[in-house]
Amino acid sequence: MTRFAPSPTGYLHLGHAYAAEQAFSYAQERGGTCVLRIEDIDHTRCKPEYTKAIYEDLDWLGFDWPLPARVQSQHLMDYQKVIDQLNDMGLLYRCFKTRKELPDGVYRGTPDPDEARRVSDHEAFAWRLSIAEVEAHLGETDLPFTDEILARKDIGTSYHVACCHDDALQSITHVVRGMDIAPLTGFQNLLQRLMGWPQPEYFHHELLTNAQGEKLAKRNHDTTIRSLRDQGFTPAQVLDMARP
């Protein structure tokens, strides 16, 4: 079981077509299943019209997945339960700092001395995983991780929590995704250990780039699947264009 899990922050482009083909083909060649997941927890950037376009574009390209797709914004309470469990384990702490206030390099924070007042004043805060507490909990030392945010101030969870929770829930055994996500694997394995979730096997494929060697971005509208469709290209031609 694997999955293709785009975020609806823009229209899918050729890079997504390549990533989808990698995931769906991986499952098909092994007699497995590839599910579709809509990772739309970030309500500040995700839009319903982009979710609708994901279904349309993938269907036009000829990909097939079990219905219904899991839409993460419909399951926020599931992710809140993960945060609550990690809090009950004493592994999280409140972080009131903004991005601009964070120091460069490794971030391992300490409790805010003014925390009680800031909480009573309803100041927004994120929940961070304390690596120091994790090391004590696991009986290990020198874990090579920073105190990552597991619940953002604005959305109440994070990519790490939602992604790992759903991989476990959906019995994902193999994760096929781009090399740009590879550096996150170690931390996600740590979260899976803490939650008692199984660890999938990870396969990271190369990224589709432009003539300048830059990763394709959603802001480059000329490479979107729908724009190519409007220009008269066939699904087979678009998939051929999406191969390195």
Secondary structure, DSSP 8 states (H G I E B T S, - for coil): -EEE----SS--BHHHHHHHHHHHHHHHHTT--EEEEE----TTT--HHHHHHHHHHHHHHT----SS-EEGGGGHHHHHHHHHHHHHTT-EEEE---GGGS-SS-------TTHHHHHHTT---EEEE-HHHHHHHHT---------EEE-TTTSS-HHHHHHHHHHHTT--EEEEEGGGGGGHHHHHHHHHHHT----EEEEE---B-TTS-B--TT-GGGBHHHHHHTT--HHHHHHHT--
